[in-house]
Amino acid sequence: MTPVKTIWGGASPFAERAFATPDGKARVVPVVHAPRDDASRAYPLRLNTGRYRDQWNTMTRTGLSQHRREPLVEVHPDAAQRLGITDCALARVETPNGASIFRVAVTPDQRRRDPFVPIHWSDQTSAGGRAGLLPGQDRDPISGQPGFKNTPARAGSYKPNWTGFLVSRERPASHFFSPVLGCMRL
């Protein structure tokens, strides 16, 4: 098969040429909507995980530490009000697979029932804000794509017993720490 030349821009990448299939036609895969089950009622949100704009190379070669200094759960204002969480506070996000703690960013940029959390923070950079603990191991049966964009979840306010500022060479033993002081506005 002859490689298809990549041309950026335009109305459609396939406007003037065929798809990369033997007959040049696209393949459409039917999708069947799964009904809600009891687990969906216990986890009414759909968690979306992904990268921030500058988040590449597992944060080792990017300016992400300057762009976003801590992992945030981004929540629509209506959802934040319904869940009892406020901007810059802490929230606990839980799925059937695990739980993490994030600073809250209330923003109309997210869909009402779909909070977003960023990937790539580890226990070395944010003990509680680890999105990798949350998605399941489900894969799309056709493409094999992981289900990182639609994990059943619930969220609520997290009230620590105490807060403080610590300067240390060692990783603190805490549910939530972040290398930033205060709340950064988006």
Beta strands, then each sheet from edge to edge (+ up, - down):
strand 1: 45-50
strand 2: 72-75
strand 3: 90-95
strand 4: 98-106
strand 5: 116-118
strand 6: 151-157
sheet 1: 2+ 4+ 3- 6+ 1- 5-
end
